[in-house]
Amino acid sequence: MGQGTHVRDRASSAKMPYRSCDDTESTCTVPISWKRKQRVLVNSGLRALKAPMVVLALCNMVFSCSNLNWNDPQDHLELFAGVCSITRGEWKESRSGVPMDLDFGKDHDILSDAGFSNMVFQVLNLRPGGSMWAAPVCSTSRGSTGRSSSNPMGHGKGTTYLHNLMVGRVAVLLLIAAAKAIWWKLEQPKGSLLEGHLLFQALLRLLQKLKVKITRVSTSLCWFGADTVKPLWVYSSKPEAVEVNDFANKTLVPPKKTKLVIHYKDSKGQPRIKGGPGLKLSQSYPLRFGVAFAKVRSRHQKKHRSEAHRFLRTVVRDGTSAVDPSPKMNKFWVDHANLNPIFSYLSKQQ
């Protein structure tokens, strides 16, 4: 079987509903004890983070969906996977992982009700102390959308609204991951304005309550054998992400320079930016990049799992924490992640 087929075969199993059996009339053998354990861990973690109540409700609605298979928890999840280099690196280190990408089907579309619900399930199904990678398309945060450091949400119309919605939903997924001490990483091209997104900033404030410091790593795909320079920022919930450059060969240069972006002026003389001929090619990670991150994870896997279990034991024992019931805060998350259609969809899956 070819490598590409191998990737697609594994990815195709990540669907919503993710059933333990296809015959709904038969008895599905779902390990209720493990499902309950995941639920307790997530609920306790969200309470410790003082997360918005709507995020807790979202998770519990997914836990209540019928016939979901909780019998196969994963070590890793990759969103916007493309050629799945990050997941393939995890496979090379003998860990399980699910890649998700719009090219794999509608159930992988973060902007659809089924696709986002599927992603919530995949995050909930990760092992405590696992890992997660997200790389929203770089157009989500380019200055051409009207964004600036003083206006990170841009003009909020058309595709810009959809891009903002995509990042808002990624922030929800990262918050759920943080509740289970998942090592999450968020990749963006260097110079991205994504970190100014209102929900991403809200996420950072919640993480500060548990003294979780986010590390931003600078690296370049050409150091891992890519055909373009493509400097990157990787936001990480663990400081060890900086060690990815231990596996970089900084003497490597791309065989030829290709323009990733083109600067021009429109008919009104306003400066604009559009994708260049090398942009599409630059969006794929070389396999060495994925392997490097997987090896860094292997270095610290034992420590990270121990930290995760210690954190989760602590928050489960602490019954005094509570999610944020503030109507204003909950409406803020519902609006920026457009969660109402998701609740409607999930209510039909019970």
Residue pairs with C-beta under 8 A, 6 or more apart in sequence:
1 9
7 83
7 84
7 87
7 88
7 99
8 104
10 87
10 97
10 98
10 99
11 81
11 84
11 98
11 99
11 100
11 101
11 104
11 108
12 104
12 105
13 98
14 98
14 99
14 100
14 104
14 107
14 108
14 118
14 122
15 105
15 107
15 118
16 107
16 114
16 115
16 117
16 118
16 121
17 65
17 66
17 67
17 68
17 349
18 68
18 69
18 118
18 121
18 122
18 125
19 28
19 67
19 68
19 69
20 28
20 29
20 30
20 67
20 68
20 69
20 71
21 28
21 67
24 67
28 67
28 69
29 71
30 67
30 68
30 69
30 70
30 71
31 70
31 71
34 70
34 71
34 73
35 63
35 70
38 63
38 70
38 73
38 124
38 125
39 59
39 60
39 63
40 316
41 128
41 179
41 180
41 312
41 316
42 59
42 124
42 176
42 179
42 180
43 56
43 59
43 60
44 179
44 312
44 315
44 316
44 318
44 321
45 178
45 179
45 180
45 181
45 311
45 312
45 315
46 55
46 56
46 59
46 175
46 176
46 179
46 323
47 56
47 315
47 321
47 322
47 323
48 179
48 210
48 314
48 315
48 318
48 321
49 175
49 178
49 179
49 206
49 207
49 209
49 210
50 206
50 209
50 321
50 322
50 323
50 324
51 175
51 179
51 206
51 323
51 324
52 323
52 324
52 326
52 329
52 330
52 332
52 333
53 323
53 324
53 325
53 330
54 330
54 333
54 334
54 339
55 172
55 175
55 176
55 323
55 333
56 323
57 343
58 120
58 172
58 339
58 342
58 343
58 346
59 120
59 124
59 176
61 343
61 346
61 347
61 350
62 68
62 117
62 120
62 121
62 124
62 346
63 124
64 350
65 121
65 346
65 349
65 350
66 349
66 350
68 121
70 125
72 125
73 125
73 126
73 127
74 96
74 97
74 98
74 122
74 125
74 126
74 127
74 130
75 90
75 95
75 96
75 97
75 126
75 127
75 130
75 131
76 86
76 87
76 90
76 95
76 96
76 97
76 98
76 126
76 130
76 131
76 132
76 133
77 97
77 98
77 100
77 122
77 123
77 126
77 130
77 131
77 132
77 133
78 84
78 86
78 87
78 97
78 98
78 99
78 100
78 132
78 133
78 134
79 100
79 101
79 110
79 119
79 132
79 133
79 134
79 135
79 170
79 173
80 100
80 101
80 102
80 134
80 135
80 136
80 137
81 87
81 99
81 100
81 101
81 104
82 101
82 103
82 135
82 283
82 284
82 285
83 284
83 285
84 99
84 101
84 290
85 284
85 285
85 286
85 287
85 289
85 290
86 99
86 133
86 285
86 289
86 290
86 293
86 294
87 97
87 98
87 99
87 133
87 290
88 287
88 290
88 291
89 287
89 289
89 290
89 291
89 292
89 293
89 294
89 295
90 96
90 97
90 131
90 290
90 294
90 297
91 97
92 291
92 294
93 294
93 295
93 297
93 298
95 294
98 122
100 108
100 118
100 119
100 122
101 108
102 108
102 109
102 115
106 112
106 114
106 115
107 114
107 115
107 118
108 115
108 118
109 115
109 116
110 116
110 119
110 166
110 169
110 170
111 162
111 165
111 166
111 169
113 341
113 342
113 344
113 345
114 345
116 169
116 342
117 342
117 345
117 346
117 349
119 169
119 173
120 172
120 173
120 176
123 132
123 173
123 176
123 177
123 182
124 176
126 132
126 177
126 180
126 182
128 180
128 181
128 182
128 305
128 308
128 309
128 312
129 180
129 181
129 182
129 183
129 304
129 305
129 307
129 308
129 309
130 180
130 182
130 183
131 182
131 183
131 184
131 185
131 297
132 173
132 174
132 177
132 182
132 183
132 184
132 185
133 184
133 185
133 186
133 187
133 293
134 170
134 173
134 174
134 184
134 185
134 186
134 187
135 186
135 187
135 188
136 163
136 166
136 167
136 170
136 186
136 188
136 194
137 163
137 166
137 283
138 188
138 189
138 192
138 279
138 283
139 145
139 159
139 163
139 275
140 163
140 164
140 166
140 167
140 194
141 147
141 152
141 163
141 167
141 188
141 192
141 193
141 194
141 197
142 192
142 193
142 261
142 273
143 193
143 273
144 272
144 273
144 274
145 154
145 155
145 159
145 160
145 163
146 154
146 155
146 160
147 153
147 154
147 160
147 193
147 196
148 193
149 193
149 196
152 193
152 194
152 195
152 196
152 197
152 198
153 164
153 196
153 197
153 198
154 160
154 164
156 164
164 197
164 336
165 336
165 337
165 338
167 194
167 197
167 199
167 200
168 197
168 198
168 199
168 336
168 337
168 338
169 337
169 338
170 186
171 197
171 199
171 200
171 202
171 203
171 336
171 337
172 199
172 333
172 337
172 339
174 184
174 186
174 203
175 203
175 206
177 184
178 184
178 203
178 206
178 207
178 212
178 237
180 308
180 312
181 304
181 307
181 308
181 311
181 312
182 237
182 308
183 236
183 237
183 238
183 297
183 304
184 236
184 237
185 234
185 235
185 236
185 237
185 241
185 293
186 194
186 234
186 235
186 236
187 232
187 233
187 234
187 235
188 194
188 195
188 232
188 233
188 234
188 235
189 230
189 231
189 232
189 233
189 260
190 218
190 231
190 232
190 233
192 233
194 200
195 201
195 216
195 235
198 332
198 336
199 333
199 336
199 337
202 332
202 333
204 214
207 214
207 237
212 237
213 239
214 235
214 236
214 237
215 235
215 236
215 237
215 238
215 239
215 241
215 242
216 233
216 234
216 235
216 236
217 233
217 234
217 235
217 236
217 241
217 242
217 244
217 245
218 231
218 232
218 233
219 231
219 232
219 234
219 244
219 245
219 248
220 229
220 230
220 231
220 232
220 248
221 228
221 229
221 230
221 232
221 282
221 285
221 286
221 289
222 228
222 229
222 230
222 252
222 253
222 254
223 245
223 248
223 249
223 250
223 252
224 247
224 248
224 249
224 252
224 285
224 286
224 288
224 289
224 292
225 249
225 252
225 286
225 288
226 254
226 282
226 284
226 285
226 286
226 289
227 254
227 255
227 256
227 258
227 281
228 254
228 258
228 260
228 278
228 281
228 282
229 253
229 254
229 257
230 260
230 282
234 241
234 244
238 300
238 304
240 296
240 299
240 300
241 293
241 296
243 296
243 299
244 289
244 292
244 293
244 296
246 292
246 296
247 288
247 291
247 292
247 295
247 296
248 292
258 276
258 277
258 278
258 281
258 282
259 276
259 277
259 278
260 275
260 276
260 278
260 279
260 282
261 273
261 274
261 275
261 276
261 279
262 273
262 274
262 275
262 276
263 271
263 272
263 273
264 271
264 272
264 273
264 274
265 271
265 272
266 272
297 304
315 321
324 330
333 339
334 340
